[in-house]
Amino acid sequence: MRGVDAAWLSDGVFRHIGTRRTLVRGAGPLVDTVRREVAGACARFGGAVVPDGDADLVLELTGEDDSEAFTYERRDGCTTVTASGGAGLLHGFFHVVRLGAAAFDGSCERRSHRPELALRMLDHWDNVAVHPVMGQVERGYAGGSLFWRDGRARGDLERVTAYARLLASCGINAMAVNNVNVHAVEARLLTDRIDEVAEIAGAMRAYGIRTHLSVTFAAPMVLGGLATADPLDEEVRAWWAEATARVYEAIPDFGGYVVKADSEGQPGPFAYGRTHADGAGMLAAALAPHGGTVHWRAFVYDHRQDWRDRTTDRARAAYDHFVPLDGEFAPNAVLQVKHGPMDFQVREPVSPLIGAMPGTRLAVELQATQEYTGQQRHVCWLGPMWSEVLRFRPEGAAVGELADALVAVSNVGDDPFWTGHPLAQANLYTFGRLAWRPDADPLEILDEWIRLTFTAEATAGVRAVLEGSWRTYEKYTAPLGVGFMVQPGHHYGPSVDGYEYSPWGTYHFADRDGVGVDRSAATGTGYAARYAKPWAELYESPETCPDELLLFFHHVPYGHVLHSGKTVIQHIYDTHFEGVEEVEAAQRVWASLVDLVDAERHARVAERFKEQLRGAREWRDQVNSYFFRKSGVPDGRGRTFY
């Protein structure tokens, strides 16, 4: 497509396949996709798709199931991929693409590859109609929606198909097409506008991506004219069963529903004295005959809190709401839990809900769109953060082993570079690869993305810019796990007290003596005790709590000495200066790549770096000045505050 960045699937990465003889065996829609991909590569680079005989590459379907697994081997000068399902063959093909020249060198014993998580999903917070506050894409920083424009489906299926190709190439297999905050227009996608969803699903299906839909819990009232949406009402249950059957008539491989209920004003079962398990169970029953799943989001908390009441703690909300319901959710209901207890901050502890509900299927939700991490105006590669989350062991097993699914809020829009900031593509790619294998080394994934996306000469520079960018962003924003400190509403830029006296429950409690939220069991909100041992014991005391989470769990004096040997106040000062210096250094590295990166991409990143540096300096000055004025403690290095 003219004017659209090919991300990590530029023509060049197919050269090693396109110059060779390839045999594709098997039949079916996804095998046809593989065959078209190979034929296209050969047409560009002079190779051939052969019907039989000698081949450099053999891609063979050996069964008729829906498995995503494949095997890979190389011997006697031939590379062979076999799979028992079309999806497996597609993933095996993209495995060869990622290997590049290495796929055709030497020999390799037969190895099996399969995803650790069966469902690897992106949620699009896209609105069909432009919302007066949130726009076309809620928390979107890459232009408009790929799917919707001016209140209707865009009809640009070529771009949707290209997107499906990107997702499949890094291992993603599911997608929700609309915002979890379901407004009046979006609600109708479930019924009289399901054909628009079906068109999108058809384009995604060509690359093995299963389509899901966010629905409003109040649909029987909003769309069906019923007097209630009570999940135990038989008429309501019958309405959902009929509506769901019609969805499957239009989209036979439909994945299921995503639901945000009793959260931030969205309707839910609480209005009828019912539980979240009751609500999810109703939708699960409607989906079960068709093989569908309901993803029920656990982002439920009181957003009308009294800021003066220090006993109320938003961080506790999901745990307190859902743990008592463990074992009551239907087998095809998945509780979708944000990876941290608050809201996708640059640093949070892992949610204690993960690991506390062994009788419930869980999906761990990440945020690829950079709502609180620079909004795709700042470089912030999130791979290390996500890897820390997935490797965390709340109760014996790691999060990546406890999860049934991994979900991310998409960072993609109709921007020519897909993600607004070209380097934010690394977050989308990294999510897909970590969802396939949660224990993978994120730096190896980063290197893989860079190798597919840039020239060999630019590799070291791009890695230098991205590798430490998450910790750089953390340094110049909210310190030591306290979170937020952002401008209310749009969440871009610093405002240390922006949410401090609001009903949303996101406070740092800074005063003249200290800073942080006491979440201990002994003297605070009791949140730390929601963790299993040894984490509860580790987080309970300021003496044992990790430095990076200290202010999340404890209110401490400014002179409290961290494990690093610095006081809290000096850490705040130093890291904010360091963060700006690191952005300046990264900007210089990027500038040095001007002759090694295509002009449009280089110019877009250079433009974003100017804004990142301006923003980093603003964060540094506001945060340091705020805490100097609160504490009265001067900088030990005598630097100027503004």
Secondary structure, DSSP 8 states (H G I E B T S, - for coil): -TT---TT--GGGGHHHHTSEEEEE--SHHHHHHHHHHHHHHHHHS-EEESSS--SEEEEEEEEE----EEEEEETTEEEEEEEEHHHHHHHHHHHHHHGGGGGSS-EEEEEE--SSSEEEEE--EEEEEETTTEEETT--SSS-SSEETTEE---HHHHHHHHHHHHHHT--EEE-S-SS--HHHHGGGTTTHHHHHHHHHHHHTTT-EEEEE--TTHHHHTT--S---TT-HHHHHHHHHHHHHHHHH-TT--EEEE--SSTT---GGGGT--HHHHHHHHHHHHGGGT-EEEEE-----SS--TT-TT--GGGHHHHHHGGGTT-S-TTEEEEEESSSSSS-SS----TTTTS-TTSEEEEEEE-S-TTTTTTTS----HHHHHHHHH--SSSS-HHHH-SEEEEE----SSTTSSSSGGGHHHHHHHHHHHH-TTS-HHHHHHHHHHHHS-GGGHHHHHHHHHTHHHHHHHHSS-TT----B-TTT--SB-TTTTTTSTT-------SSEE-----TTTS-SGGGGS-TTHHHHHHSTTTS-GGGHHHH--EETT-B-TTSSBHHHHHHHHHHHHHHHHHHHHHHHHHTTTTS-HHHHHHHHHHHHHHHHHHHHHHHHHHHHHHHHH----TT-----
